Amino acid sequence: MNPVLKARPFRGFVKPCPDDLSSSPNNVELTQRFILAAFYFATGGNKWTSCSANDELCGVVAGKPFFGKKAWLSKHVCEWAGVECSDPDGGSLVKAITLPENNLTGRLVVIEKELASLKNFRELIINDNNISGTFPKNLGGSGDSVFRINISNNSFTGSIEDSSFPKDKVVSIKLSGNRFTGPIDFFSERLSLRQLELRGNDFSGTVSSSFGDIANLYVFRIEHNPMIVGTMPSSVCSLAVEAALTQLTSSCVDDDMFECTCCTKCY
């Protein structure tokens, strides 16, 4: 069954994707429960390693992941394992989902509209799972905090759209170990970036000199993308020599199609 349909009992009387999540605290809670329930069903929640709806050991063992948290689909969404909420003006808004190495499967794109409705959402950490399909657009909301994403080591495919991530306050994008395609130049418009990890995909094209405008970038990894060609721009090399860029890696050994004389490591 469609995960959005399965999540319907969690939305109560609230429309599935209201334009304003702040209309009332009750509407906020019900709407967010609906959206995260859709996330749960879309990613095979009943087969998660930890904290699925029927996991009686969720959060009870000290030293284990999610200690002190509740199983998913329980009463209060901000208590669910891996969920973090902010509390602006007395209304708890979902800010982050952190579920690495937890046997998440399925496709996020089927709940693209629902995820985009989380207006304060600023962090998605779901690396080392087995999620597939294309990546949703319009993720990231408009919250005041910085934006981070780590979806490394999944099975995502297709091109990344410029609209997939916000442009403001983006500090970390980790997409390594998937099967993403297409150019990477639009990432250079995120001038607040500090970490950009794209290794082990099927990205293509050249590296734009505009990456050299990201003054605080300290990790830039593009190795094992055999269709990225050309030369590392001198503007990026300047960051490695004169600024904060301490990890600059690419596929730049003798038989590769990419040249980088300033990389900290060639693969």
Beta strands, then each sheet from edge to edge (+ up, - down):
strand 1: 83-86
strand 2: 93-98
strand 3: 123-125
strand 4: 132-133
strand 5: 147-150
strand 6: 155-159
strand 7: 170-174
strand 8: 179-182
strand 9: 195-197
strand 10: 202-205
strand 11: 219-221
strand 12: 227-228
strand 13: 230-231
strand 14: 247-250
strand 15: 258-259
strand 16: 265-266
sheet 1: 1+ 2- 3- 5- 7- 9- 11- 14- 16-
sheet 2: 4+ 6+ 8+ 10+ 12+
sheet 3: 13+ 15+
end
